[in-house]
Amino acid sequence: MSEDFSIQIDLSEWEQFADQMRDAPELLESHMTAAMDGSLNEIVTWITTGDQMPTNTGALKGSFTTEITGEAVNLTGIVSTPLVYGWPMEAGRKAGSTPPPVAPILLWVKRKKIRFDSKAKTKGGKAKKMTYQQTAYIIARSIGKKGIPAHGFVKAAYNRAKSGPEIAKIWEYELEAFLKELAT
């Protein structure tokens, strides 16, 4: 006759842990996405409130959007603007480059009521004013010829994000929240 030897082990804690781990990927992705979203929003705030941000109508300042692609531990955050003049304002334009389009400059000179003096004179001897179209054309041609300096508002925000503690704190907070939620 043989004897049965058996050991009974309570695995309920292991089973509970296994159940928690089944939810871990979704929970991790949720917290990482929240950290990325918080980081991107912080960067947009730095871009739009920094000293380097040029302001005319505020359209550029209000145009920045964020996008998160990827999943879980392979997320990419993107900050962008759909405005065509956003990058030239950030990076500047080299002297001798193709002039920018006149149409946006025309809107700007009209809004600012800028009209250059013409070489032509009135009957009273005063200089005549150029049309808005002529003024915009001269400004565009000058930008192509002389270039414009970079403002560096995105670069300043990027450098702050790289060197400052704010972004790291956002990620640390979300990691702690993830671990706390995983433990419950």
Secondary structure, DSSP 8 states (H G I E B T S, - for coil): -----------HHHHHHHHHHHHHHHHHHHHHHHHHHHHHHHHHHHHHHSTT---SSSTTGGG-EEEEEEETTEEEEEEE---TTHHHHHH-B-TTS----HHHHHHHHHHHT---EEEEE-TTS-EEE--HHHHHHHHHHHHHHH-B----HHHHHHHHHHHSSHHHHHHHHHHHHHHHHHH-
